[in-house]
């Protein structure tokens, strides 16, 4: 099995060999939804038999309602197509319908005899709305299927495109600018994209997480303090918001800016849960530390959105988990050994 997509409510979607055993197409594949929740991890929630394949002529792409099909060779402009039917709906851990909070990506591809152009759309929840970037990926661009693109925590995106001699890396920023770097694939291959704004590259013998464009993310100048019971205090945060901080209009950007930049070795995930019409809980998990004691830290921010569209901090809590044989494996405020 391989991970196909991460969905809402601690559910992951896996790409596995098909359960069809009647002599059908051996290239068929199933998609299964599996719980990742603590104490429930590994439980199969739902299975879609024969919903995918191992050929690679099409792929399932995330939308607001679920996974839809984008073909490799349809030459359509909008990807995924606006009228594409949902093949795999999002489900929660009970098997009921779910809908993710946070941005969804789509693209428009305009081909030409020379360069062509690519428009990347990032659809965020209101009031942020849609941000768009249009640029030329470069000579010999081969726009096959869905462009490999993900949103970044700072309100932008990172993407890769393929051309005749290798890959190009693209970094879009919240101010509308786009930077591009060409990568010689005879040496390096882009193995993954990191929402912090970094790329995972390898050459078959080793891999590295790199940030070739530098970090232009706007972070809060202060830092949060943590009491002994894990309570988070952000002294002076309202002053920064009132001064016009750009990250205050996006709950993910808010939490990322307040937590501060991760080190190059660290892995960060940010999950958003809508608690009400204007209230959100945003959870930042940092891991992969150069630390033989602490395995990961988790900070939860309870935010509310004011009438002006800016988010305000209500409360927060901090916890940590420990390395094996160095203390508790769950998240708590207890110290690690």
Secondary structure by P-SEA (a helix, b strand, c coil): cccccccccbbbbbbccccccccccccbbbbbbbbccccccccccccccccccccccbbbbbccccbbbbbcccccccccccccccccccccccccbbbbcbbbbbbbbbbcccbbbbbbbbbbcccccbbbbbbbcccccccccccccccccccccccccccccbbbbbbbcccbbbbbbbbcccccccccccccbbbbbbcccbbbbbbccccccccccbbbbbcccccccccaaaaaaaacccccccaaaaaaaaaccccccbbbbbbbbbccccbbbbbbbbcccccccccbbbbbbbbbbccccbbbbcccccccccccccccccccccccc
